[in-house]
Amino acid sequence: MGMTLKEKKRREMVRRELRAEGVLPPTKKPLNRKRFCEEAEALLADMNFIVDGPYIVWAIMEMLGHTGGTGTGRSPEAVGAAKVVKLAVARREFEKERREKGDVSFTLGELIEVTEDIYKA
């Protein structure tokens, strides 16, 4: 059974008091995901992958180990990083198989077939 309105108000009041005392951290401003991703895309466009490649690999490895502060399981961010790695490997293997067959061209539909399960995971 859920909390009553009175209990919810009391809980909110206690939270405010604890924040004012510094026991709880202040509420975080919500992340503007669109702006955040646009900023990352701009940074990526300016990167020199020969120089910055090791930093990208480090960042992916950091995110893969992210638990979201719970210490158990993996966070949605870690799953996203895992998808990046799996997409890269899937595309590399796909292109390798195509080259071995003597065909270097492929359609977007063929690439989507290979990567679709990763996006849906």
N, C-alpha and C positions, 0 to 999 in steps of 0.2 A: 504494500500500500504506500502511496506517495505521501509527501509532507503536506500538511494543511497550509493555508495561506498565512496563518499566524506564525507557524514554524518557519516558513520561507522568509518572512519579514524579519524574524528574530535572527535567523542565520545570516542574512544580508547585513544586519546591524552589527553583529559580532565580527563579520569579515571587515567591515569598514573600520571598526575600532582597532582590530589587529593590524590593518594596513597603516592606520594613523600612528600606531605605536612602533611600527617598523618590524613587527613579527612576521607579517606576510608581505611579499613584494607588491609594489604597485601594479595595478592592472596594466597590461600591455596594450598598446595601440595595435589594432588589427593590421596584419600585413596586407599591403596592396599588391596582390599577386601579379596583376597585369604589369604594373610599373616595375616590380622586382624582376620579372622575367625579361622585360624589355631592356632593363639595365644590363642584365647578364648577357643577353644577345649582343648588345653593343660592345661589351667587353670581349666577348668571344670573337666578334668580327675584327677587332683590333689586335688579336693575339698572333704571335709568331709561334707556330706550333713546334718548330725545331727547338726554340728556347723555352717556350712555355709548356711543352708536352709533359715534362716530369711533374710540374705543378698541377696539371689537370689530373694526371694519374693519382697523385697524392690526394687531391680533393675527392676524387671518386672513392678511393680507399677509405678516407675518413668518413664519408657519408654511408658507405656500406656497413660500417660498424655502428652506426647511430641507432640507439635504442629508444630515443625520445625521453631519456631521463628515468625510465622505469627500471632499466637493468635487465628486463626480460623481453624476449621477442625482438622484433625489428620494427622500426618506425616506418611510416609511409615514405619518409625521405630516403631511408635505406633501400626500400623497395624500388623507388624511382632510380636511384643510383645503380641498382642491380639491373634494372631494365636497360639503362644506358650501356652497360657492359655487354649484356646479352644481345642487344641490337647491333652493336659494333661487331661482335663475333659472328652473329648470324649473317650480316652483310658480307663480311670478309670471306666466310665459308661459301656463301652463295656465289660471289664473284670468282672465287678459286675454282669451284666446280664448273662454272661457265667457261673459264679460260681453258681448263683441262679438256673440255669438249670442243674447244676451238671457236667458241662463240663469246665474244666480249660484250655484246649488246644484250640488253634485256628491257622489258617494259616495266613501268611502275606497278602494274598489276602483278607481275611475277615477283617483284620485290615485296609487295604487300603480302602476298601469299606466304612468303618465308618469315615475315616479321609479325604477322597479325596476332599470333598466339602470345607473343611477348607483350604487345600493347594491351591485350585483354587480361593478362595475368594480374 
